[in-house]
Amino acid sequence: MNLSGSVAIAAPRERLWAALNDPDVLARCIDGVEQLVRTDGDVPSFDGTLNARVGPVRAKFAGQVRLEDIVAPERYRLVGEGKGGVAGFAKGAADVRLTSLDAGNTRLDYVVDAQVGGKLAQLGARLIEGTAKAYAEHFFAALKTHVEGADEAAPPPEPAAPAATTPGMSPLLWGGGLMLLVLLFLGWQWLAGP
């Protein structure tokens, strides 16, 4: 299953990058997230759990996401897998790119390739697609609200400074949460496919 899209956000790229790498922001923006933890090693990764519901199927998914090809604050690749017990699994990869449109606007582009299996695969395509779209809409609306509202809470240069001082941490933190979300969406859509 393949999924792609773009979201325009009224914030500088550095501020968006910092928000996408903040585990607290991600936990608030991704519906159903219980935890998101960074694990350091040869390949940086995130472990997390998410409670999700697709039609009659409700499950707790546990997953891990690795961040690869990191070019802060521009792009990276997320590769991961999530398991929901008897409900099924989702695995795949996502390429994420942030493009500055002007001094105060950024476009987030994503391309995802995923596979799903288990009980989720038995659900209808329309149900899975509708649920995936609802989760995605909730995530991007919450992210936009947080990032675009940052102007009122703090001046723009302050959020950019932490991203510049901790560039390796930013892609890792946000990547895990986003990848879990994307993998679940894609898994649901894949299961609903032909």
PyMOL commands that set and color helices and strands:
alter all, ss='L'
color gray80, all
select helices_A, chain A and resi 13-20+23-29+85-87+119-122+125-148+150-153+157-165+169-192
alter helices_A, ss='H'
color red, helices_A
select strands_A, chain A and resi 2-9+33-39+45-54+57-71+75-83+89-102+105-117
alter strands_A, ss='S'
color yellow, strands_A
deselect
rebuild
show_as cartoon
